[in-house]
Structure formats: C-alpha cells, structure tokens
Amino acid sequence: MKQFSPAEKQESLEVINYQIRACERCGLSVTRKHALVGEGDVDARIMFIALSPGAKEDLQNRMFIGPSGQVFNKLLHAAGIDRKLVFMTNLVKCILPKNRKPTLDEIDSCGQFLDEEISIINPEIIVPLGYYATRTILVKYHDNSLATGSSFTEINGKLLVLGDKKIFPLPHPAALLYNPSFERDTIEKYKKLKTIL
C-alpha cells in the first residue's frame, strides 16, 4: 500500500470534507446546522468512530465538545492517550433529531465518507464507540458476530483482527452520562487501548 504524506492526506481529506458539508443524500441535511467532518491528527495511529454529532457539536461544528466530550477527554487522560494525536469522526455526519437511533439509510448514506476517511488516515487501530459504530465496522470488515448472537458487551474492550485491520470496540463516552457506575470498568478498557499500541 502506498504511503501518503501528511500534506497529501490533508488534501484528500479536504475533498471529502467538502463533499460531507455539501451532502444532501438523506433527510438529516434538512435538520442539521452542520455536517460534521472528522478532525485530529492525519497520521493518527488510533481512529475513533462515534455515532453522530450531539447538539453542541452540531452548533459549534467540532467533535466531542459537549457533555460526552468531557467524558471522552477524561477517559483519554486516564488511559494516557493524547487527544491531539488521535483522529475522530462519526458514523453519521449530521445530528440525529431528539437523539434517536439512526436508520440504515442514514448509515448507508454516510458510509462512503467513512470508508474514505479510514482509507486516508489508515490507522493502526479502528475504535468504534458504541453499538451502531461497532456493528457497521464489523460488517464492513466481514465479521457478523453482532448479527449472529454476540452482544456488544461481549466484544467491547476486545481486540478483533479482521484481515489487515485491528478493531477495538469501546463503550461510547455518553454511556457514562447515564451509567456512571461503569466508569472504572470503562477506564480499564480505554487503558487497554494504550497497551495494545
């Protein structure tokens, strides 16, 4: 596989980002303020894939700056991972009204953008956050464990090697807003990510 320079990666990302911002492939384009593009280090070894922007992210056009962003920062800090050295993006690029679940059509509409982001960044480890991002990434890399009876809790925090990709599903930081009792266990899982690197 050809290695791209950071400048080449940035240039390719800008093309994708333009397409994301202009996207009208599904109805979410009508209700969003921004279509949120990925952000972070283009040479990141870790790529986090969250579900979708929250209200603050949609308003300010930045990744992980709302309540779940504060939790995310805390988890990264506890794991010894520098936020400036990772790349973050979303499965669905637009806010989901009333925090509802995404439809398959909405996930599919953004699928090409996510594929291209992964191809450009080419991270060592892909970290889907939460059920929907994990299910989508596993299907992309031909693993149907979530479709064949495994639960998300069984595979989150476990390293999966699928072809030439390492996938490390983790709980979405927002889960701790609703279940703070899982904090210690979640921190240990995020620490494991640092160990894998």
SELUM-884769 format. One record per residue (C-alpha): x, y, z; residue in three letters. Coordinates in Angstrom, 3 decimals, padded with zeros to 6 digits. Layout:
<marmars>
<marmar u="X" v="Y" w="Z" aa="ALA"/>
...
</marmars>
This chain:
<marmars>
<marmar u="000.000" v="000.000" w="000.000" aa="MET"/>
<marmar u="001.341" v="003.437" w="-000.968" aa="LYS"/>
<marmar u="002.272" v="005.667" w="001.946" aa="GLN"/>
<marmar u="000.854" v="009.182" w="001.754" aa="PHE"/>
<marmar u="002.476" v="012.245" w="003.298" aa="SER"/>
<marmar u="000.550" v="014.285" w="005.881" aa="PRO"/>
<marmar u="000.078" v="017.017" w="003.251" aa="ALA"/>
<marmar u="-001.366" v="014.516" w="000.761" aa="GLU"/>
<marmar u="-003.652" v="013.088" w="003.438" aa="LYS"/>
<marmar u="-004.842" v="016.582" w="004.407" aa="GLN"/>
<marmar u="-005.513" v="017.437" w="000.765" aa="GLU"/>
<marmar u="-007.550" v="014.241" w="000.278" aa="SER"/>
<marmar u="-009.475" v="014.885" w="003.495" aa="LEU"/>
<marmar u="-010.356" v="018.403" w="002.364" aa="GLU"/>
<marmar u="-012.006" v="016.946" w="-000.752" aa="VAL"/>
<marmar u="-014.056" v="014.518" w="001.372" aa="ILE"/>
<marmar u="-014.870" v="017.246" w="003.906" aa="ASN"/>
<marmar u="-016.227" v="019.471" w="001.136" aa="TYR"/>
<marmar u="-018.481" v="016.622" w="-000.018" aa="GLN"/>
<marmar u="-019.666" v="015.954" w="003.556" aa="ILE"/>
<marmar u="-020.545" v="019.609" w="004.171" aa="ARG"/>
<marmar u="-022.490" v="019.792" w="000.900" aa="ALA"/>
<marmar u="-024.196" v="016.398" w="001.311" aa="CYS"/>
<marmar u="-027.965" v="016.128" w="000.837" aa="GLU"/>
<marmar u="-028.194" v="012.337" w="000.465" aa="ARG"/>
<marmar u="-030.725" v="011.915" w="003.271" aa="CYS"/>
<marmar u="-033.286" v="013.903" w="005.249" aa="GLY"/>
<marmar u="-030.813" v="014.805" w="008.003" aa="LEU"/>
<marmar u="-029.445" v="017.535" w="005.732" aa="SER"/>
<marmar u="-032.664" v="019.458" w="006.401" aa="VAL"/>
<marmar u="-032.480" v="019.369" w="010.220" aa="THR"/>
<marmar u="-028.735" v="019.880" w="010.806" aa="ARG"/>
<marmar u="-026.811" v="023.092" w="011.300" aa="LYS"/>
<marmar u="-023.554" v="021.457" w="010.212" aa="HIS"/>
<marmar u="-022.487" v="018.190" w="008.645" aa="ALA"/>
<marmar u="-019.595" v="017.406" w="010.966" aa="LEU"/>
<marmar u="-016.315" v="016.322" w="009.401" aa="VAL"/>
<marmar u="-013.644" v="014.298" w="011.169" aa="GLY"/>
<marmar u="-010.823" v="016.027" w="012.993" aa="GLU"/>
<marmar u="-007.467" v="015.240" w="014.528" aa="GLY"/>
<marmar u="-004.027" v="014.034" w="013.538" aa="ASP"/>
<marmar u="-003.949" v="012.821" w="009.918" aa="VAL"/>
<marmar u="-001.099" v="010.456" w="010.890" aa="ASP"/>
<marmar u="-003.003" v="009.116" w="013.923" aa="ALA"/>
<marmar u="-002.400" v="005.518" w="014.950" aa="ARG"/>
<marmar u="-005.894" v="005.439" w="016.513" aa="ILE"/>
<marmar u="-009.135" v="006.416" w="014.786" aa="MET"/>
<marmar u="-012.242" v="006.795" w="016.949" aa="PHE"/>
<marmar u="-015.637" v="006.456" w="015.262" aa="ILE"/>
<marmar u="-018.571" v="007.795" w="017.290" aa="ALA"/>
<marmar u="-022.249" v="007.642" w="016.337" aa="LEU"/>
<marmar u="-023.208" v="011.209" w="015.396" aa="SER"/>
<marmar u="-022.776" v="014.820" w="016.496" aa="PRO"/>
<marmar u="-024.591" v="015.973" w="019.631" aa="GLY"/>
<marmar u="-026.340" v="019.347" w="019.992" aa="ALA"/>
<marmar u="-023.182" v="021.288" w="020.960" aa="LYS"/>
<marmar u="-021.152" v="019.624" w="018.237" aa="GLU"/>
<marmar u="-023.805" v="020.480" w="015.651" aa="ASP"/>
<marmar u="-023.912" v="024.094" w="016.855" aa="LEU"/>
<marmar u="-020.146" v="024.670" w="017.072" aa="GLN"/>
<marmar u="-019.079" v="022.325" w="014.247" aa="ASN"/>
<marmar u="-016.476" v="020.478" w="016.376" aa="ARG"/>
<marmar u="-016.026" v="016.882" w="017.516" aa="MET"/>
<marmar u="-016.627" v="015.877" w="021.142" aa="PHE"/>
<marmar u="-017.130" v="019.247" w="022.822" aa="ILE"/>
<marmar u="-020.465" v="018.546" w="024.569" aa="GLY"/>
<marmar u="-021.111" v="016.513" w="027.755" aa="PRO"/>
<marmar u="-019.913" v="013.239" w="026.208" aa="SER"/>
<marmar u="-016.808" v="015.105" w="025.008" aa="GLY"/>
<marmar u="-015.930" v="015.954" w="028.598" aa="GLN"/>
<marmar u="-016.218" v="012.253" w="029.484" aa="VAL"/>
<marmar u="-014.177" v="011.335" w="026.393" aa="PHE"/>
<marmar u="-011.371" v="013.710" w="027.458" aa="ASN"/>
<marmar u="-011.385" v="012.186" w="030.938" aa="LYS"/>
<marmar u="-011.182" v="008.632" w="029.550" aa="LEU"/>
<marmar u="-008.321" v="009.532" w="027.194" aa="LEU"/>
<marmar u="-006.459" v="011.271" w="030.026" aa="HIS"/>
<marmar u="-006.909" v="008.267" w="032.336" aa="ALA"/>
<marmar u="-005.591" v="005.995" w="029.566" aa="ALA"/>
<marmar u="-002.587" v="008.231" w="028.863" aa="GLY"/>
<marmar u="-003.691" v="008.988" w="025.301" aa="ILE"/>
<marmar u="-003.179" v="012.500" w="023.910" aa="ASP"/>
<marmar u="-006.335" v="013.728" w="022.154" aa="ARG"/>
<marmar u="-004.167" v="015.745" w="019.735" aa="LYS"/>
<marmar u="-002.622" v="012.501" w="018.429" aa="LEU"/>
<marmar u="-005.854" v="010.673" w="017.520" aa="VAL"/>
<marmar u="-008.346" v="011.111" w="014.682" aa="PHE"/>
<marmar u="-012.072" v="011.320" w="015.478" aa="MET"/>
<marmar u="-015.055" v="011.041" w="013.188" aa="THR"/>
<marmar u="-018.709" v="009.992" w="013.201" aa="ASN"/>
<marmar u="-020.621" v="007.146" w="011.619" aa="LEU"/>
<marmar u="-023.451" v="009.578" w="010.769" aa="VAL"/>
<marmar u="-022.210" v="013.081" w="009.962" aa="LYS"/>
<marmar u="-025.371" v="015.007" w="010.953" aa="CYS"/>
<marmar u="-027.151" v="015.333" w="014.292" aa="ILE"/>
<marmar u="-029.930" v="012.789" w="014.839" aa="LEU"/>
<marmar u="-033.102" v="014.661" w="015.894" aa="PRO"/>
<marmar u="-034.008" v="014.061" w="019.567" aa="LYS"/>
<marmar u="-031.043" v="011.664" w="019.879" aa="ASN"/>
<marmar u="-032.996" v="008.976" w="018.070" aa="ARG"/>
<marmar u="-031.381" v="005.847" w="016.617" aa="LYS"/>
<marmar u="-030.011" v="006.121" w="013.077" aa="PRO"/>
<marmar u="-031.790" v="004.405" w="010.206" aa="THR"/>
<marmar u="-029.910" v="002.023" w="007.919" aa="LEU"/>
<marmar u="-030.439" v="004.513" w="005.093" aa="ASP"/>
<marmar u="-028.743" v="007.270" w="007.114" aa="GLU"/>
<marmar u="-025.809" v="004.988" w="007.981" aa="ILE"/>
<marmar u="-025.503" v="003.893" w="004.330" aa="ASP"/>
<marmar u="-025.676" v="007.487" w="003.096" aa="SER"/>
<marmar u="-022.579" v="008.355" w="005.145" aa="CYS"/>
<marmar u="-020.847" v="005.026" w="004.513" aa="GLY"/>
<marmar u="-018.756" v="006.157" w="001.548" aa="GLN"/>
<marmar u="-017.430" v="009.140" w="003.539" aa="PHE"/>
<marmar u="-016.376" v="006.901" w="006.425" aa="LEU"/>
<marmar u="-014.730" v="004.400" w="004.057" aa="ASP"/>
<marmar u="-012.694" v="007.196" w="002.508" aa="GLU"/>
<marmar u="-011.711" v="008.663" w="005.890" aa="GLU"/>
<marmar u="-010.433" v="005.241" w="007.014" aa="ILE"/>
<marmar u="-008.564" v="004.796" w="003.733" aa="SER"/>
<marmar u="-006.888" v="008.214" w="004.008" aa="ILE"/>
<marmar u="-005.951" v="008.072" w="007.710" aa="ILE"/>
<marmar u="-005.065" v="004.348" w="007.524" aa="ASN"/>
<marmar u="-004.910" v="003.953" w="011.334" aa="PRO"/>
<marmar u="-003.291" v="001.033" w="013.128" aa="GLU"/>
<marmar u="-006.408" v="000.600" w="015.244" aa="ILE"/>
<marmar u="-010.020" v="001.498" w="014.453" aa="ILE"/>
<marmar u="-012.024" v="002.166" w="017.617" aa="VAL"/>
<marmar u="-015.785" v="002.169" w="017.044" aa="PRO"/>
<marmar u="-017.611" v="003.709" w="020.010" aa="LEU"/>
<marmar u="-020.892" v="002.073" w="020.944" aa="GLY"/>
<marmar u="-023.188" v="-000.443" w="019.298" aa="TYR"/>
<marmar u="-024.038" v="001.203" w="015.952" aa="TYR"/>
<marmar u="-020.488" v="002.208" w="015.033" aa="ALA"/>
<marmar u="-019.226" v="-001.234" w="016.078" aa="THR"/>
<marmar u="-021.882" v="-003.106" w="014.104" aa="ARG"/>
<marmar u="-021.172" v="-001.044" w="010.983" aa="THR"/>
<marmar u="-017.399" v="-001.502" w="011.191" aa="ILE"/>
<marmar u="-017.682" v="-005.244" w="011.827" aa="LEU"/>
<marmar u="-019.979" v="-005.676" w="008.822" aa="VAL"/>
<marmar u="-017.582" v="-003.596" w="006.695" aa="LYS"/>
<marmar u="-014.750" v="-005.977" w="007.566" aa="TYR"/>
<marmar u="-016.909" v="-009.102" w="007.123" aa="HIS"/>
<marmar u="-017.464" v="-010.003" w="010.768" aa="ASP"/>
<marmar u="-021.102" v="-010.692" w="011.609" aa="ASN"/>
<marmar u="-020.703" v="-011.563" w="015.295" aa="SER"/>
<marmar u="-023.275" v="-008.941" w="016.344" aa="LEU"/>
<marmar u="-025.728" v="-010.353" w="013.802" aa="ALA"/>
<marmar u="-025.190" v="-013.933" w="014.992" aa="THR"/>
<marmar u="-025.985" v="-013.515" w="018.638" aa="GLY"/>
<marmar u="-022.936" v="-011.918" w="020.281" aa="SER"/>
<marmar u="-023.854" v="-008.856" w="022.303" aa="SER"/>
<marmar u="-021.943" v="-005.578" w="022.224" aa="PHE"/>
<marmar u="-020.927" v="-006.076" w="025.868" aa="THR"/>
<marmar u="-019.248" v="-009.377" w="024.932" aa="GLU"/>
<marmar u="-016.966" v="-007.827" w="022.338" aa="ILE"/>
<marmar u="-016.325" v="-004.311" w="023.626" aa="ASN"/>
<marmar u="-012.845" v="-003.975" w="025.084" aa="GLY"/>
<marmar u="-011.604" v="-006.935" w="022.984" aa="LYS"/>
<marmar u="-009.138" v="-006.643" w="020.118" aa="LEU"/>
<marmar u="-010.511" v="-008.081" w="016.874" aa="LEU"/>
<marmar u="-008.151" v="-008.689" w="013.964" aa="VAL"/>
<marmar u="-010.108" v="-008.708" w="010.712" aa="LEU"/>
<marmar u="-007.884" v="-009.136" w="007.686" aa="GLY"/>
<marmar u="-005.260" v="-006.411" w="007.910" aa="ASP"/>
<marmar u="-007.366" v="-004.278" w="010.288" aa="LYS"/>
<marmar u="-007.304" v="-004.169" w="014.078" aa="LYS"/>
<marmar u="-010.691" v="-003.235" w="015.541" aa="ILE"/>
<marmar u="-011.080" v="-002.395" w="019.227" aa="PHE"/>
<marmar u="-014.745" v="-001.647" w="020.089" aa="PRO"/>
<marmar u="-015.263" v="000.523" w="023.161" aa="LEU"/>
<marmar u="-018.288" v="001.918" w="025.005" aa="PRO"/>
<marmar u="-019.347" v="005.365" w="023.820" aa="HIS"/>
<marmar u="-018.430" v="008.023" w="026.436" aa="PRO"/>
<marmar u="-022.106" v="009.095" w="026.546" aa="ALA"/>
<marmar u="-022.913" v="005.748" w="028.211" aa="ALA"/>
<marmar u="-021.214" v="007.026" w="031.390" aa="LEU"/>
<marmar u="-023.556" v="010.024" w="031.488" aa="LEU"/>
<marmar u="-026.394" v="007.547" w="032.075" aa="TYR"/>
<marmar u="-024.461" v="004.843" w="033.961" aa="ASN"/>
<marmar u="-021.626" v="006.451" w="035.975" aa="PRO"/>
<marmar u="-021.153" v="003.146" w="037.838" aa="SER"/>
<marmar u="-019.445" v="001.739" w="034.699" aa="PHE"/>
<marmar u="-016.674" v="004.361" w="034.857" aa="GLU"/>
<marmar u="-013.957" v="002.203" w="036.448" aa="ARG"/>
<marmar u="-014.565" v="-000.678" w="034.017" aa="ASP"/>
<marmar u="-014.663" v="001.711" w="031.041" aa="THR"/>
<marmar u="-011.384" v="003.373" w="032.070" aa="ILE"/>
<marmar u="-009.717" v="-000.058" w="032.204" aa="GLU"/>
<marmar u="-010.910" v="-000.780" w="028.661" aa="LYS"/>
<marmar u="-009.546" v="002.538" w="027.392" aa="TYR"/>
<marmar u="-006.232" v="001.819" w="029.150" aa="LYS"/>
<marmar u="-006.062" v="-001.483" w="027.273" aa="LYS"/>
<marmar u="-006.086" v="000.505" w="024.027" aa="LEU"/>
<marmar u="-002.873" v="002.260" w="025.104" aa="LYS"/>
<marmar u="-001.324" v="-001.130" w="025.962" aa="THR"/>
<marmar u="-002.173" v="-002.507" w="022.504" aa="ILE"/>
<marmar u="-000.306" v="000.404" w="020.899" aa="LEU"/>
</marmars>
